[in-house]
Amino acid sequence: MKPLQRKVNGILLLDKSKGDSSNRALQKIKRLFNAKKAGHTGTLDPLASGLLPVCFGEATKVAQYLLDSDKRYLSEFIFGSSTTTGDAEGEISENICCSMIDEADVARRMFDMTGELYQIPPMYSAIKSGGKRLYDLARKGLTIEREARKINIRKFDLLSYQAPICSIDVTCSKGTYIRVLAEDLARALGTVGHVASLRRTQSGAFHVEDAYTMSALELLAEKNGVEFLDSVLLPLDHALTHLNKITLLPEISKMFVNGLTFVAASEFPEGELLRVYSKSKFLGIGKVDENGRIVPKRGFNV
């Protein structure tokens, strides 16, 4: 008989291996934890490895804040050849000589691409058009017009350039496609390019150095039992450390839990989101209204 699924709450930092889709990795983790409810917080292509935060139970309510957070990647671009998918999984579609490019050229163009940019999403992406995923259309050989989206390249550092391989470290806003960044950089240099490797090293406040591989988790479960895996989970408010914190008196805490608006400290501006606590217990997220009152926005049953 299949064991009853457990109520698990918290955030797992998974170091996803290359070759797995994000959803496949999620399903493996969910089965390993025997958890009722879980979701990942930002797709990583099968080609990519690295940090994939997984939210269990009540923590799925904060997943959006991780989806919206900045991400950091280490990647290798290959200049001189483009592929059908923009990465090493596709077929070579074009070759253009890149011998004229030197390290100074690459660094200069990368500097020009730092800051706010508009990026056209690739056809091989999960974006929907007319109810269909773009990658499904792309696999049928179709190409449709896509609207450019504003992104922000916070940091774009050149680690090394040994033609045709360019190693980079990039921190970017949500919605940034590193494959398109590689193609756009190559185009600015007068050639074509694609992503050879990609590793996510940071998502919001979380770092891959603190993450667990699937094999490490399986070993922990084998040695100590499935319930022991709960000890590696982070409390769900760790996804919200970018929000200011406010601690309420016990009588006010009850109002928040019951969904009531109440008067609070006026040092926070209208519209600001706050982490709300009663002593050390995390209660949820509140939003400051035009009168300086805190309106309960999201409560958590943990």
Backbone as JSON, one array per atom type, in Angstrom:
{
  "sequence": "MKPLQRKVNGILLLDKSKGDSSNRALQKIKRLFNAKKAGHTGTLDPLASGLLPVCFGEATKVAQYLLDSDKRYLSEFIFGSSTTTGDAEGEISENICCSMIDEADVARRMFDMTGELYQIPPMYSAIKSGGKRLYDLARKGLTIEREARKINIRKFDLLSYQAPICSIDVTCSKGTYIRVLAEDLARALGTVGHVASLRRTQSGAFHVEDAYTMSALELLAEKNGVEFLDSVLLPLDHALTHLNKITLLPEISKMFVNGLTFVAASEFPEGELLRVYSKSKFLGIGKVDENGRIVPKRGFNV",
  "N": [[0.84, -1.19, 0.0], [0.5, 2.22, -0.84], [2.22, 4.73, 0.98], [0.66, 7.23, 3.06], [0.61, 10.57, 1.95], [2.67, 13.19, 3.23], [2.18, 16.14, 5.27], [4.14, 18.7, 4.57], [6.09, 21.53, 5.3], [7.98, 24.27, 4.2], [11.14, 25.38, 2.72], [13.14, 23.98, 0.28], [16.45, 24.02, -0.82], [17.5, 23.09, -3.75], [20.08, 21.63, -5.65], [19.94, 21.38, -8.78], [20.56, 18.85, -11.15], [22.25, 18.69, -14.32], [20.4, 17.85, -17.21], [17.96, 17.03, -16.16], [14.59, 18.19, -16.37], [12.99, 21.03, -14.85], [10.49, 20.38, -13.83], [10.58, 17.6, -13.75], [12.59, 17.22, -11.86], [11.29, 18.36, -9.67], [9.15, 16.54, -9.29], [10.55, 14.24, -8.57], [11.66, 15.07, -6.13], [9.35, 15.58, -4.66], [8.29, 13.01, -4.45], [10.36, 11.79, -3.02], [10.28, 13.13, -0.55], [7.77, 12.39, 0.07], [5.62, 14.17, -0.04], [2.62, 16.13, 0.24], [2.14, 18.54, -1.13], [3.89, 20.59, -3.37], [6.06, 22.88, -5.09], [8.11, 24.33, -7.67], [10.33, 27.19, -8.08], [10.91, 28.79, -10.42], [11.84, 28.13, -13.61], [14.41, 25.97, -14.74], [16.24, 25.17, -17.56], [16.71, 21.87, -19.06], [19.38, 21.7, -19.9], [20.66, 23.28, -18.07], [22.17, 23.57, -14.8], [22.09, 23.77, -11.18], [20.83, 26.13, -8.71], [17.61, 25.54, -7.56], [15.02, 26.51, -5.92], [12.64, 24.79, -3.94], [9.35, 24.78, -2.92], [7.42, 23.69, -0.21], [4.13, 22.78, 0.86], [2.71, 25.25, 2.91], [4.64, 27.03, 2.17], [4.45, 27.31, -0.56], [2.96, 29.52, -0.95], [4.65, 31.65, -0.91], [6.08, 31.4, -3.13], [5.87, 33.05, -5.39], [7.29, 35.31, -4.74], [9.89, 34.46, -4.92], [9.98, 33.76, -7.58], [9.86, 36.28, -8.67], [12.26, 37.39, -7.97], [15.71, 38.55, -8.4], [18.14, 36.76, -10.38], [21.19, 34.87, -10.51], [23.8, 33.79, -12.66], [26.3, 31.53, -13.87], [27.89, 31.14, -16.93], [28.81, 29.72, -20.11], [29.42, 31.05, -23.22], [29.45, 30.31, -26.67], [30.99, 31.66, -29.38], [30.6, 32.27, -32.9], [29.03, 30.24, -33.86], [25.59, 29.47, -34.26], [22.58, 28.04, -32.88], [19.55, 26.09, -33.31], [18.02, 26.23, -31.03], [19.27, 28.06, -29.41], [20.99, 27.13, -27.55], [23.25, 24.48, -26.48], [21.79, 22.2, -26.98], [20.46, 22.35, -29.34], [20.46, 22.15, -33.0], [23.19, 23.04, -35.11], [22.83, 26.06, -36.78], [23.96, 28.18, -38.12], [27.13, 29.44, -39.12], [29.64, 31.76, -38.41], [32.59, 33.52, -38.87], [34.65, 34.33, -36.07], [37.12, 35.22, -35.44], [38.16, 37.76, -35.37], [37.45, 38.93, -33.03], [38.37, 40.21, -29.86], [39.33, 40.08, -26.34], [38.96, 42.62, -25.19], [37.03, 43.74, -26.87], [34.82, 42.12, -26.27], [34.42, 42.66, -23.51], [33.78, 45.37, -23.65], [31.39, 45.43, -25.13], [29.78, 43.96, -23.41], [29.65, 45.69, -21.23], [28.14, 47.71, -22.41], [25.72, 46.43, -22.55], [24.76, 46.3, -20.01], [22.36, 47.06, -17.52], [19.04, 48.45, -18.06], [17.28, 46.76, -20.56], [15.68, 45.76, -23.64], [14.32, 42.69, -24.48], [13.72, 40.11, -26.76], [11.75, 37.35, -26.31], [12.76, 33.89, -26.76], [11.8, 31.53, -29.35], [11.9, 28.92, -28.47], [10.61, 28.6, -25.75], [8.56, 28.7, -22.75], [6.51, 30.46, -22.91], [3.17, 31.47, -23.67], [1.19, 31.7, -26.62], [-1.74, 32.5, -28.11], [-2.85, 30.46, -26.63], [-1.08, 28.37, -26.9], [2.09, 26.85, -26.21], [5.17, 28.43, -26.95], [7.38, 26.81, -27.52], [6.2, 24.5, -28.48], [5.16, 25.33, -30.91], [7.54, 26.04, -32.13], [8.78, 23.57, -32.43], [7.33, 22.55, -34.48], [8.32, 23.88, -36.53], [7.51, 26.46, -36.78], [7.53, 30.04, -36.62], [6.7, 32.86, -34.79], [5.76, 36.31, -34.34], [7.13, 37.99, -31.57], [6.65, 39.96, -28.66], [8.88, 42.4, -27.44], [10.4, 42.39, -24.21], [10.94, 44.22, -21.2], [13.93, 44.01, -19.42], [16.42, 43.73, -16.8], [19.79, 43.92, -16.62], [21.69, 43.51, -14.09], [24.34, 43.08, -13.39], [27.16, 42.25, -15.29], [29.65, 40.39, -15.9], [32.8, 39.66, -17.34], [34.49, 36.71, -17.2], [36.44, 35.2, -18.49], [37.98, 35.03, -21.75], [38.61, 32.94, -24.25], [38.92, 32.49, -27.39], [36.74, 30.3, -29.15], [35.27, 30.64, -26.81], [33.44, 32.18, -24.28], [33.36, 33.06, -20.98], [31.08, 33.93, -18.51], [29.63, 35.9, -15.81], [26.58, 36.64, -14.62], [24.08, 38.75, -13.26], [20.66, 39.15, -13.1], [17.34, 40.43, -13.84], [14.05, 38.98, -13.29], [12.64, 36.94, -15.89], [14.63, 37.14, -17.76], [16.31, 35.77, -20.5], [19.02, 33.79, -20.81], [20.02, 32.54, -23.03], [19.18, 34.21, -25.1], [20.56, 36.47, -24.38], [23.18, 35.64, -24.89], [23.04, 35.34, -27.67], [22.44, 37.97, -28.45], [24.68, 39.36, -27.53], [26.69, 38.19, -29.1], [25.81, 39.01, -31.62], [26.16, 41.77, -31.4], [28.86, 41.81, -31.52], [29.38, 41.19, -34.07], [29.04, 38.6, -34.94], [27.71, 35.25, -34.49], [26.18, 33.3, -31.86], [25.85, 30.93, -29.08], [24.56, 29.36, -26.06], [26.67, 27.35, -24.2], [26.95, 26.17, -21.7], [25.26, 26.38, -18.53], [24.69, 27.59, -15.3], [22.82, 28.15, -12.46], [23.48, 30.22, -9.79], [22.44, 31.77, -7.78], [19.37, 32.81, -6.3], [17.37, 35.31, -5.53], [17.79, 35.76, -2.12], [19.0, 33.36, -1.76], [21.63, 30.91, -2.1], [23.59, 28.76, -4.18], [25.58, 27.36, -2.91], [24.51, 26.56, -0.54], [22.79, 24.59, -1.17], [21.29, 21.32, -1.75], [22.15, 18.33, -3.43], [20.33, 15.93, -5.44], [21.23, 13.3, -5.01], [22.51, 13.53, -2.54], [20.34, 14.08, -0.87], [18.85, 11.75, -1.17], [20.58, 9.93, 0.03], [20.57, 10.87, 2.67], [17.9, 10.33, 3.35], [17.87, 7.57, 3.13], [19.62, 6.8, 5.16], [18.58, 7.98, 7.49], [15.81, 8.09, 7.43], [12.7, 9.26, 5.97], [11.42, 11.4, 7.31], [13.51, 12.76, 8.46], [14.47, 14.38, 6.49], [13.06, 16.73, 6.64], [14.51, 18.35, 8.27], [16.35, 19.71, 6.76], [15.05, 21.7, 5.55], [14.25, 25.15, 4.98], [12.72, 27.76, 6.93], [9.67, 29.27, 5.78], [9.63, 32.07, 5.77], [12.15, 32.82, 5.1], [12.29, 33.31, 2.47], [11.51, 35.86, 2.25], [13.18, 37.84, 3.12], [13.9, 40.21, 1.99], [11.9, 41.95, 2.58], [10.83, 44.44, 4.92], [10.63, 44.03, 8.5], [8.11, 43.64, 11.01], [7.1, 43.5, 14.37], [4.39, 42.47, 16.26], [2.28, 43.33, 19.05], [0.75, 40.95, 21.34], [-2.16, 41.2, 21.43], [-2.69, 42.64, 19.13], [-1.68, 40.96, 17.27], [-3.58, 38.93, 17.16], [-5.62, 40.23, 15.82], [-4.5, 40.54, 13.31], [-4.21, 37.86, 12.49], [-6.89, 37.21, 12.32], [-7.61, 38.56, 10.11], [-8.06, 41.31, 10.22], [-7.83, 44.86, 9.69], [-5.49, 47.12, 11.12], [-4.16, 49.77, 13.22], [-0.81, 50.77, 12.9], [2.79, 51.22, 13.31], [3.97, 54.26, 11.87], [6.18, 54.52, 10.28], [6.57, 53.31, 7.89], [6.18, 53.49, 4.36], [3.25, 54.11, 2.27], [1.83, 51.3, 0.68], [3.95, 49.58, 1.09], [5.17, 46.28, 1.58], [5.27, 44.06, 4.35], [6.99, 41.83, 6.57], [5.32, 40.08, 9.01], [5.28, 39.52, 12.48], [4.67, 37.77, 15.59], [6.16, 38.01, 18.47], [8.59, 35.64, 18.05], [7.29, 34.23, 16.16], [6.3, 33.75, 12.87], [3.76, 35.36, 11.14], [2.68, 36.28, 8.72], [2.19, 38.23, 5.71], [1.86, 41.69, 5.51], [0.33, 44.74, 4.29], [0.92, 48.18, 3.92], [-1.49, 50.68, 4.19], [-3.05, 53.75, 2.87], [-3.47, 55.23, 5.15], [-1.53, 54.53, 6.93], [-2.02, 52.16, 8.16], [-1.86, 48.62, 8.78], [-2.73, 46.2, 6.53], [-3.82, 42.94, 6.45], [-2.38, 40.75, 4.15], [-1.47, 38.24, 3.4], [-1.75, 35.27, 5.11], [-0.25, 32.62, 7.09], [-0.37, 29.18, 7.8], [1.37, 27.86, 9.88]],
  "CA": [[0.0, 0.0, 0.0], [1.26, 3.46, -0.93], [2.1, 5.47, 2.23], [-0.04, 8.5, 3.0], [1.49, 11.71, 1.74], [2.86, 13.97, 4.45], [2.12, 17.59, 5.25], [5.5, 19.23, 4.73], [6.15, 22.97, 5.1], [9.34, 24.81, 4.2], [11.79, 25.61, 1.43], [14.33, 23.19, 0.0], [17.37, 24.52, -1.83], [17.95, 21.95, -4.55], [21.08, 21.83, -6.69], [19.44, 20.54, -9.87], [21.59, 18.35, -12.04], [22.06, 18.86, -15.76], [19.68, 16.75, -17.85], [16.59, 16.99, -15.65], [13.76, 19.38, -16.45], [12.61, 21.5, -13.51], [9.32, 19.64, -13.37], [11.0, 16.24, -13.41], [13.3, 17.32, -10.58], [10.26, 18.6, -8.65], [8.41, 15.3, -9.02], [11.45, 13.35, -7.83], [11.75, 15.59, -4.76], [8.05, 15.39, -4.01], [8.2, 11.58, -4.1], [11.35, 11.49, -1.99], [9.76, 13.66, 0.71], [6.4, 11.9, 0.23], [4.92, 15.4, 0.34], [1.33, 16.37, -0.4], [2.1, 19.72, -1.98], [5.21, 21.18, -3.6], [6.2, 23.58, -6.36], [9.42, 24.97, -7.83], [10.23, 28.66, -8.12], [11.66, 29.35, -11.53], [12.27, 27.03, -14.46], [15.77, 25.8, -15.26], [16.25, 24.26, -18.7], [17.46, 20.64, -18.83], [20.8, 21.96, -20.11], [21.2, 24.04, -16.94], [22.23, 22.99, -13.46], [22.18, 24.79, -10.14], [19.86, 26.4, -7.65], [16.18, 25.49, -7.83], [14.27, 26.43, -4.66], [11.38, 24.03, -3.98], [8.49, 25.16, -1.8], [6.49, 22.67, 0.25], [3.0, 23.16, 1.69], [2.41, 26.67, 3.06], [5.69, 27.81, 1.52], [4.08, 27.59, -1.94], [2.34, 30.85, -0.97], [5.69, 32.67, -1.09], [6.83, 31.06, -4.35], [5.87, 34.16, -6.33], [8.34, 36.26, -4.37], [11.13, 33.91, -5.44], [9.89, 33.89, -9.03], [10.08, 37.68, -9.01], [13.57, 37.85, -7.5], [16.84, 38.5, -9.33], [18.86, 35.5, -10.47], [22.6, 34.97, -10.9], [24.21, 32.62, -13.42], [27.58, 31.36, -14.54], [27.58, 30.55, -18.23], [29.79, 29.77, -21.19], [28.89, 31.3, -24.55], [30.34, 29.97, -27.78], [30.82, 32.55, -30.52], [30.93, 31.71, -34.21], [28.0, 29.29, -34.31], [24.27, 29.58, -33.63], [21.81, 26.79, -32.92], [18.1, 26.26, -33.45], [17.42, 26.49, -29.71], [20.03, 29.06, -28.68], [21.9, 26.47, -26.61], [23.97, 23.32, -27.02], [20.87, 21.11, -27.28], [19.92, 22.51, -30.68], [21.31, 21.86, -34.14], [23.89, 24.21, -35.64], [22.04, 26.67, -37.86], [24.76, 29.16, -38.85], [28.52, 29.64, -38.69], [30.24, 33.02, -38.83], [33.93, 33.66, -38.3], [34.74, 35.23, -34.92], [38.54, 35.36, -35.12], [38.52, 39.17, -35.22], [37.0, 39.4, -31.71], [39.32, 40.03, -28.76], [38.73, 40.21, -25.0], [38.54, 44.01, -24.97], [35.77, 43.91, -27.59], [33.77, 41.44, -25.52], [34.18, 43.41, -22.27], [33.14, 46.65, -23.99], [29.99, 45.17, -25.5], [29.07, 43.54, -22.2], [29.38, 46.91, -20.48], [27.04, 48.4, -23.1], [24.49, 45.67, -22.34], [24.41, 46.32, -18.58], [21.28, 48.0, -17.23], [17.74, 48.11, -18.62], [17.29, 46.38, -21.97], [14.49, 45.06, -24.14], [14.73, 41.39, -24.98], [12.66, 39.34, -27.41], [11.81, 35.95, -25.84], [13.03, 32.92, -27.82], [10.71, 30.63, -29.72], [11.97, 27.76, -27.58], [10.31, 29.05, -24.39], [7.26, 28.23, -22.27], [5.53, 31.53, -23.07], [2.02, 31.07, -24.46], [0.64, 32.58, -27.65], [-2.95, 31.86, -28.59], [-3.11, 29.25, -25.84], [-0.09, 27.33, -27.17], [3.45, 27.16, -25.82], [6.01, 28.77, -28.08], [8.26, 25.7, -27.91], [5.42, 23.55, -29.28], [5.12, 25.9, -32.25], [8.9, 25.98, -32.68], [9.06, 22.18, -32.82], [6.64, 22.33, -35.75], [8.99, 24.69, -37.53], [6.83, 27.76, -36.9], [8.07, 31.2, -35.92], [5.73, 33.94, -34.74], [6.29, 37.56, -33.8], [7.07, 38.09, -30.1], [6.84, 41.32, -28.16], [10.07, 42.58, -26.6], [10.11, 42.61, -22.8], [12.0, 44.97, -20.51], [14.67, 43.27, -18.39], [17.5, 44.51, -16.21], [21.05, 43.21, -16.39], [22.26, 44.23, -12.94], [25.78, 42.9, -13.38], [27.53, 41.42, -16.43], [31.11, 40.34, -15.77], [33.56, 38.74, -18.16], [35.44, 35.94, -16.4], [37.55, 34.88, -19.38], [37.65, 34.84, -23.16], [39.55, 32.19, -25.07], [38.08, 32.27, -28.57], [35.48, 31.06, -29.24], [34.51, 30.45, -25.57], [33.33, 33.36, -23.42], [32.81, 32.69, -19.67], [30.5, 35.14, -17.91], [28.9, 35.88, -14.53], [25.54, 37.64, -14.83], [22.96, 38.89, -12.34], [19.63, 39.74, -13.94], [15.96, 40.43, -13.35], [13.21, 37.87, -13.74], [12.25, 36.99, -17.29], [15.79, 37.23, -18.65], [16.74, 34.53, -21.14], [20.47, 33.83, -21.01], [20.25, 32.15, -24.42], [19.02, 35.42, -25.93], [21.67, 37.35, -24.02], [24.34, 35.15, -25.64], [22.84, 35.66, -29.09], [22.51, 39.42, -28.63], [26.08, 39.76, -27.36], [27.41, 37.75, -30.3], [25.39, 39.87, -32.73], [26.81, 43.06, -31.2], [30.28, 41.61, -31.84], [29.48, 40.9, -35.49], [29.04, 37.16, -35.2], [26.58, 34.56, -33.88], [26.62, 32.55, -30.68], [24.86, 30.17, -28.32], [24.95, 28.97, -24.71], [27.23, 26.0, -24.11], [26.66, 25.67, -20.36], [24.56, 27.36, -17.7], [24.51, 27.18, -13.91], [22.25, 29.2, -11.6], [24.2, 30.24, -8.52], [21.73, 32.54, -6.77], [17.99, 33.2, -6.54], [17.05, 36.16, -4.39], [18.76, 35.68, -1.03], [19.48, 31.99, -1.66], [22.86, 30.63, -2.84], [23.73, 27.35, -4.52], [26.5, 26.73, -1.95], [23.71, 26.04, 0.56], [21.8, 23.67, -1.74], [21.52, 19.87, -1.69], [21.92, 17.56, -4.65], [19.36, 14.84, -5.29], [21.89, 12.13, -4.45], [22.75, 13.79, -1.12], [19.05, 13.94, -0.19], [18.51, 10.32, -1.16], [21.43, 9.29, 1.03], [20.05, 11.26, 3.99], [16.64, 9.6, 3.57], [18.19, 6.15, 3.31], [20.29, 6.6, 6.45], [17.87, 8.52, 8.65], [14.37, 8.08, 7.27], [12.15, 10.37, 5.21], [11.1, 12.53, 8.18], [14.74, 13.51, 8.74], [14.67, 15.37, 5.42], [12.45, 18.0, 7.04], [15.49, 19.16, 8.99], [17.15, 20.5, 5.82], [14.18, 22.74, 4.99], [14.31, 26.5, 5.54], [11.4, 28.35, 7.2], [9.19, 29.95, 4.58], [9.9, 33.51, 5.77], [13.49, 33.06, 4.57], [12.12, 33.8, 1.1], [10.97, 37.23, 2.32], [14.11, 38.68, 3.88], [13.99, 41.52, 1.34], [10.84, 42.78, 3.14], [11.03, 44.9, 6.29], [9.98, 43.21, 9.52], [7.43, 44.32, 12.11], [6.65, 42.58, 15.41], [3.16, 42.99, 16.85], [1.88, 42.93, 20.4], [-0.15, 39.79, 21.26], [-3.55, 41.52, 21.11], [-2.73, 43.08, 17.74], [-1.41, 39.76, 16.47], [-4.85, 38.22, 16.97], [-6.36, 40.96, 14.79], [-3.88, 40.21, 12.02], [-4.56, 36.47, 12.18], [-8.3, 37.18, 12.0], [-7.83, 39.3, 8.87], [-8.53, 42.67, 10.49], [-6.91, 45.98, 9.51], [-5.22, 47.76, 12.41], [-3.2, 50.87, 13.21], [0.55, 50.31, 13.21], [3.8, 52.27, 13.25], [3.81, 55.05, 10.65], [7.47, 54.76, 9.63], [6.62, 52.63, 6.61], [5.4, 54.2, 3.34], [2.07, 53.47, 1.72], [2.06, 50.28, -0.32], [5.06, 48.68, 1.41], [4.87, 44.96, 2.13], [6.03, 43.81, 5.57], [6.92, 40.54, 7.25], [4.63, 40.33, 10.28], [5.6, 38.52, 13.5], [4.28, 37.9, 16.98], [7.41, 37.53, 19.08], [9.43, 35.03, 17.01], [6.43, 33.47, 15.26], [5.95, 34.42, 11.62], [2.32, 35.32, 10.92], [2.32, 36.47, 7.33], [2.59, 39.45, 5.01], [0.92, 42.8, 5.6], [0.57, 45.85, 3.37], [0.61, 49.47, 4.54], [-2.46, 51.44, 3.4], [-2.82, 55.19, 2.79], [-3.57, 55.8, 6.49], [-0.48, 53.99, 7.78], [-2.49, 50.95, 8.82], [-1.43, 47.37, 8.15], [-3.81, 45.36, 6.02], [-3.34, 41.58, 6.21], [-2.37, 40.39, 2.73], [-1.3, 36.79, 3.28], [-1.46, 34.6, 6.37], [0.33, 31.29, 6.92], [-0.79, 28.24, 8.83], [2.54, 27.06, 10.26]],
  "C": [[0.89, 1.26, 0.0], [1.1, 4.25, 0.37], [1.38, 6.8, 2.03], [0.95, 9.64, 2.83], [1.5, 12.6, 2.97], [2.6, 15.45, 4.21], [3.51, 18.12, 5.57], [5.45, 20.72, 4.44], [7.61, 23.42, 5.13], [9.9, 24.91, 2.79], [13.05, 24.75, 1.33], [15.16, 23.88, -1.06], [17.96, 23.31, -2.54], [19.0, 22.39, -5.56], [20.72, 20.87, -7.82], [20.59, 20.1, -10.77], [21.24, 18.64, -13.49], [21.34, 17.64, -16.32], [18.25, 16.62, -17.39], [15.86, 18.28, -15.98], [13.41, 19.8, -15.02], [11.45, 20.7, -12.96], [9.68, 18.21, -12.98], [11.72, 16.22, -12.07], [12.31, 17.53, -9.44], [9.54, 17.31, -8.29], [9.26, 14.3, -8.26], [11.53, 13.77, -6.36], [10.46, 15.35, -4.01], [7.87, 13.94, -3.59], [9.16, 11.23, -2.97], [10.86, 11.93, -0.62], [8.39, 13.07, 1.05], [5.48, 13.04, 0.66], [3.61, 15.56, -0.43], [1.41, 17.47, -1.44], [3.49, 20.31, -2.12], [5.21, 21.87, -4.96], [7.59, 24.21, -6.46], [9.24, 26.46, -8.12], [11.09, 29.25, -9.22], [12.29, 28.27, -12.37], [13.75, 27.12, -14.82], [15.7, 24.8, -16.41], [17.01, 22.98, -18.36], [18.97, 20.81, -19.0], [21.45, 22.55, -18.86], [21.23, 23.21, -15.66], [22.13, 24.14, -12.45], [20.94, 24.97, -9.31], [18.42, 26.42, -8.15], [15.46, 25.38, -6.49], [12.94, 25.7, -4.86], [10.59, 24.37, -2.73], [7.5, 24.05, -1.49], [5.35, 23.31, 1.05], [2.73, 24.66, 1.7], [3.44, 27.55, 2.36], [5.37, 28.09, 0.05], [3.44, 28.97, -2.07], [3.38, 31.96, -1.13], [6.48, 32.43, -2.37], [6.93, 32.24, -5.31], [6.98, 35.15, -6.02], [9.71, 35.77, -4.84], [11.14, 33.96, -6.97], [10.24, 35.3, -9.47], [11.48, 38.17, -8.69], [14.62, 37.8, -8.6], [17.5, 37.13, -9.28], [20.3, 35.77, -10.9], [23.03, 33.67, -11.57], [25.69, 32.69, -13.78], [27.29, 30.65, -15.86], [28.78, 30.64, -19.16], [29.05, 29.99, -22.5], [29.93, 30.84, -25.57], [30.01, 30.89, -28.95], [31.19, 31.82, -31.82], [29.94, 30.71, -34.74], [26.71, 29.52, -33.55], [23.57, 28.24, -33.73], [20.33, 27.1, -32.98], [17.42, 26.61, -32.14], [18.13, 27.59, -28.92], [20.97, 28.47, -27.66], [22.47, 25.22, -27.26], [23.07, 22.15, -27.37], [20.33, 21.18, -28.7], [20.92, 22.12, -31.75], [21.96, 23.14, -34.64], [23.11, 24.76, -36.84], [22.84, 27.67, -38.68], [26.16, 29.21, -38.27], [29.04, 30.94, -39.27], [31.58, 33.16, -38.13], [33.94, 34.67, -37.15], [36.19, 35.5, -34.53], [38.96, 36.81, -34.88], [38.17, 39.72, -33.84], [38.1, 39.18, -30.68], [38.62, 40.32, -27.43], [38.22, 41.61, -24.72], [37.22, 44.29, -25.66], [34.61, 43.32, -26.79], [33.41, 42.23, -24.26], [33.43, 44.71, -22.56], [31.68, 46.44, -24.34], [29.17, 44.72, -24.3], [28.73, 44.74, -21.33], [28.2, 47.66, -21.08], [25.7, 47.72, -22.85], [24.08, 45.59, -20.88], [23.37, 47.4, -18.33], [19.98, 47.53, -17.84], [17.84, 47.88, -20.12], [15.91, 45.85, -22.35], [14.95, 43.79, -24.83], [13.53, 40.68, -25.58], [12.77, 37.89, -26.95], [12.06, 34.99, -27.0], [11.81, 32.09, -28.17], [10.72, 29.39, -28.84], [11.85, 28.26, -26.13], [8.9, 28.61, -24.04], [6.18, 29.3, -22.35], [4.4, 31.05, -23.98], [1.63, 32.14, -25.48], [-0.57, 31.87, -28.24], [-3.25, 30.55, -27.9], [-2.11, 28.13, -26.06], [1.3, 27.79, -26.73], [4.29, 27.44, -27.06], [6.88, 27.59, -28.5], [7.52, 24.64, -28.7], [5.32, 24.02, -30.72], [6.48, 25.78, -32.92], [9.24, 24.57, -33.17], [8.36, 21.79, -34.12], [7.25, 23.17, -36.86], [8.38, 26.07, -37.71], [7.57, 28.83, -36.11], [7.02, 32.31, -35.95], [6.37, 35.18, -34.12], [6.09, 37.58, -32.28], [7.35, 39.52, -29.68], [8.06, 41.38, -27.25], [9.64, 42.91, -25.17], [11.28, 43.34, -22.13], [12.62, 44.09, -19.42], [15.74, 44.19, -17.82], [18.7, 43.61, -15.97], [21.79, 43.97, -15.31], [23.79, 44.22, -12.98], [26.13, 41.92, -14.49], [29.05, 41.41, -16.51], [31.71, 39.29, -16.69], [34.59, 38.03, -17.29], [36.67, 35.56, -17.23], [37.05, 34.83, -20.82], [38.82, 34.19, -23.87], [38.76, 31.73, -26.28], [37.98, 30.77, -28.91], [34.66, 31.04, -27.93], [34.61, 31.68, -24.68], [32.66, 32.93, -22.12], [32.33, 33.95, -18.97], [29.83, 34.84, -16.57], [27.86, 36.99, -14.63], [24.49, 37.58, -13.73], [21.88, 39.68, -13.07], [18.25, 39.65, -13.3], [15.22, 39.21, -13.86], [12.88, 38.05, -15.22], [13.4, 37.13, -18.27], [16.13, 35.86, -19.21], [18.24, 34.64, -21.45], [20.82, 33.43, -22.43], [20.17, 33.36, -25.35], [20.14, 36.4, -25.64], [22.93, 36.94, -24.79], [24.23, 35.52, -27.12], [22.98, 37.15, -29.35], [23.94, 39.94, -28.48], [26.89, 39.39, -28.59], [27.08, 38.66, -31.48], [26.06, 41.25, -32.62], [28.29, 43.0, -31.56], [30.48, 41.23, -33.31], [29.53, 39.43, -35.83], [27.74, 36.56, -34.68], [27.1, 33.78, -32.69], [25.5, 31.77, -30.04], [25.43, 29.83, -26.95], [25.45, 27.53, -24.72], [26.94, 25.37, -22.76], [26.04, 26.78, -19.54], [24.36, 26.79, -16.3], [23.97, 28.36, -13.11], [22.91, 29.12, -10.22], [23.46, 30.98, -7.42], [20.31, 32.83, -7.24], [17.52, 34.0, -5.34], [18.16, 36.09, -3.35], [19.4, 34.3, -0.91], [20.68, 31.74, -2.58], [23.02, 29.13, -3.04], [24.68, 26.63, -3.56], [25.75, 26.09, -0.78], [22.72, 24.97, 0.1], [22.26, 22.21, -1.63], [21.3, 19.25, -3.06], [20.9, 16.47, -4.38], [20.01, 13.63, -4.62], [22.16, 12.3, -2.96], [21.46, 13.61, -0.31], [18.63, 12.48, -0.11], [19.32, 9.57, -0.13], [20.96, 9.61, 2.44], [18.78, 10.47, 4.32], [16.9, 8.13, 3.84], [18.78, 5.89, 4.69], [19.41, 6.94, 7.65], [16.35, 8.49, 8.57], [13.88, 9.36, 6.59], [11.91, 11.6, 6.08], [12.34, 13.38, 8.49], [14.98, 14.6, 7.69], [14.07, 16.73, 5.77], [13.46, 18.93, 7.71], [16.35, 20.01, 8.05], [16.33, 21.64, 5.21], [14.37, 24.07, 5.73], [12.89, 26.97, 5.86], [10.96, 29.22, 6.03], [9.46, 31.45, 4.58], [11.31, 33.84, 5.29], [13.43, 33.53, 3.11], [11.73, 35.27, 1.07], [11.9, 38.19, 3.05], [14.32, 40.05, 3.24], [12.91, 42.47, 1.84], [11.21, 43.22, 4.56], [10.17, 44.09, 7.25], [9.3, 44.09, 10.56], [6.92, 43.26, 13.08], [5.49, 43.2, 16.15], [2.99, 42.54, 18.29], [0.85, 41.8, 20.29], [-1.58, 40.12, 20.87], [-3.72, 41.98, 19.65], [-2.5, 41.88, 16.81], [-2.7, 39.0, 16.17], [-5.68, 38.9, 15.89], [-5.82, 40.62, 13.41], [-4.3, 38.81, 11.58], [-6.02, 36.36, 11.75], [-8.65, 38.02, 10.77], [-8.29, 40.72, 9.04], [-7.43, 43.7, 10.24], [-6.71, 46.68, 10.85], [-4.19, 48.86, 12.24], [-1.84, 50.34, 13.62], [1.51, 51.49, 13.15], [3.73, 52.96, 11.89], [5.12, 55.25, 9.9], [7.59, 54.09, 8.26], [5.73, 53.34, 5.59], [4.21, 53.4, 2.84], [2.47, 52.46, 0.64], [3.16, 49.3, 0.02], [4.54, 47.37, 1.99], [5.8, 44.68, 3.3], [5.91, 42.35, 5.99], [6.37, 40.79, 8.65], [4.87, 39.17, 11.24], [4.87, 38.82, 14.79], [5.38, 37.21, 17.78], [8.26, 36.92, 17.97], [8.6, 34.27, 15.97], [6.05, 34.3, 14.04], [4.46, 34.25, 11.35], [1.94, 35.45, 9.45], [2.84, 37.78, 6.77], [1.48, 40.48, 5.14], [1.3, 43.9, 4.63], [0.1, 47.14, 4.02], [-0.36, 50.23, 3.62], [-2.18, 52.94, 3.49], [-2.89, 55.89, 4.14], [-2.52, 55.26, 7.45], [-0.9, 52.76, 8.55], [-1.99, 49.72, 8.07], [-2.65, 46.53, 7.8], [-3.26, 43.96, 5.81], [-3.46, 41.2, 4.73], [-2.26, 38.87, 2.55], [-0.94, 36.21, 4.64], [-0.95, 33.19, 6.1], [-0.03, 30.41, 8.11], [0.38, 27.3, 9.16], [2.82, 27.22, 11.75]]
}
